[in-house]
Amino acid sequence: MLKAFKEVKNKWSILILKSKSHYKTIKIKLNRFISYYKLKLARLPASSYAISSGFACGSMVSFTPLLGLHFILAVFFAYLIRGNFIAALIGTIVGNPITFPFIWGLIYKVGSYLTTIKHPSLGDDINFNMIVNQTYEIFFPMLVGGIIIGPFVWVISYFIIYSFITSFKKKKMKKEKGNRCEKTY
């Protein structure tokens, strides 16, 4: 009995160790992905306003149910407010297969609350097929919810990215200034 318990304990400890190492590799890859795009944004040759507003346009458009039009709408809104187009395209990364279920659920809840259109058989399951086929019951409330939540997302993402870009550019200028001073002596 004791031997069987030790074998089960060993098997579980091996599984736990494997899952911890798998979690660490996912975490490392996610951190690498985020830092890559942060540096890509910060190194764009544009003003802090242009980069921040472009990214904010992309993230705002991600909160709409207009899936095939995210890139086009992000560039259009960035053009209207003189934002950076590349930053707008990078900003659409906010809407991805991992975040879409949460985004869709949020904008549907807000939209159905405001329009009083309720889908009786809908639990928490919203998928692409439902959005396309049930236009009035699902798409319209999601569109209204996206229009309401979009400006809030724009403001939040604008200020986060603006603070990041300005601090990055200040550090870069300070470093370049220090390098120029060292070269002259």
Secondary structure by P-SEA (a helix, b strand, c coil): caaaaaaaaaaaaaaaaaaaaaaaaaaaaaaaaaaaaaaaaaaccccaaaaaaaaaaaaaaaaccccccaaaaaaaaaaaacccaaaaaaacccccccaaaaaaaaaaaaaaaaaccccccccccccaaaaaccccccaaaaaaaaaaaaaaaaaaaaaaaaaaaaaaaaaaaaaaaaaaaaaac
